[in-house]
Amino acid sequence: SQKIEQNSEALNIQEGKTATLTCNYTNYSPAYLQWYRQDPGRGPVFLLLIRENEKEKRKERLKVTFDTTLKQSLFHITASQPADSATYLCALRVASGGSYIPTFGRGTSLIVHP
Amino acid sequence: EPEVTQTPSHQVTQMGQEVILRCVPISNHLYFYWYRQILGQKVEFLVSFYNNEISEKSEIFDDQFSVERPDGSNFTLKIRSTKLEDSAMYFCASTGTDNEKLFFGSGTQLSVL
């Protein structure tokens, strides 16, 4: 069966450290993978997109890697801040019929302690 | 910055009643989506809409659900006869011509009693 797996346990880190979140998938061949941030009671907010032919993408303190052999993406936040505390979702563009459906993982909660 | 607007933010209804959730997508966007999120669970795809018709729908989107784009701006989700298990946060999203980055609204929290 097709799965998108993110660590269900919250990640607790100290301010200033690098947070690394993992997204693993099985039985998909996505053209690209996206990362979103979701705050409690709010809609997801797009952060980064990385395509299957890209190994790494950066945006300010954010870095995403994409290994299609391992079927894994890593999401890094460097110099983390308490304001980075949120749930981070990965999403794959999954072929469905004649269309592509953005499909989300469960998300990993990040808590940055001052 | 343009944003997706959803109304109402909260909706409480009795089981068996009809509800309509409303969304105003970003004005030049072409692809529209409804997702839902039950408390503590993942964001689940319901339906996608393009060129004035449904392009894909999930198993959740059964005959009790319908979508409409009644004019050039609004995009609605109707649940004809609500059930307790329909209680969730419902998110509308839209994308531009690339149909890649999803822009989500703030959601409508639906509570079915």
HADDOCK unambig.tbl for C-alpha pairs under 7 A between the chains (distance, minus, plus):
assign (segid A and resid 42 and name CA) (segid B and resid 106 and name CA) 5.06 0.50 0.50
assign (segid A and resid 42 and name CA) (segid B and resid 107 and name CA) 6.68 0.50 0.50
assign (segid A and resid 43 and name CA) (segid B and resid 91 and name CA) 6.67 0.50 0.50
assign (segid A and resid 43 and name CA) (segid B and resid 104 and name CA) 5.49 0.50 0.50
assign (segid A and resid 43 and name CA) (segid B and resid 105 and name CA) 5.81 0.50 0.50
assign (segid A and resid 43 and name CA) (segid B and resid 106 and name CA) 4.86 0.50 0.50
assign (segid A and resid 43 and name CA) (segid B and resid 107 and name CA) 6.21 0.50 0.50
assign (segid A and resid 44 and name CA) (segid B and resid 104 and name CA) 6.19 0.50 0.50
assign (segid A and resid 45 and name CA) (segid B and resid 103 and name CA) 6.86 0.50 0.50
assign (segid A and resid 45 and name CA) (segid B and resid 104 and name CA) 6.82 0.50 0.50
assign (segid A and resid 46 and name CA) (segid B and resid 101 and name CA) 6.55 0.50 0.50
assign (segid A and resid 46 and name CA) (segid B and resid 102 and name CA) 6.68 0.50 0.50
assign (segid A and resid 99 and name CA) (segid B and resid 56 and name CA) 6.92 0.50 0.50
assign (segid A and resid 103 and name CA) (segid B and resid 45 and name CA) 6.81 0.50 0.50
assign (segid A and resid 104 and name CA) (segid B and resid 42 and name CA) 6.96 0.50 0.50
assign (segid A and resid 104 and name CA) (segid B and resid 43 and name CA) 6.11 0.50 0.50
assign (segid A and resid 105 and name CA) (segid B and resid 42 and name CA) 6.47 0.50 0.50
assign (segid A and resid 106 and name CA) (segid B and resid 41 and name CA) 6.51 0.50 0.50
assign (segid A and resid 106 and name CA) (segid B and resid 42 and name CA) 4.41 0.50 0.50
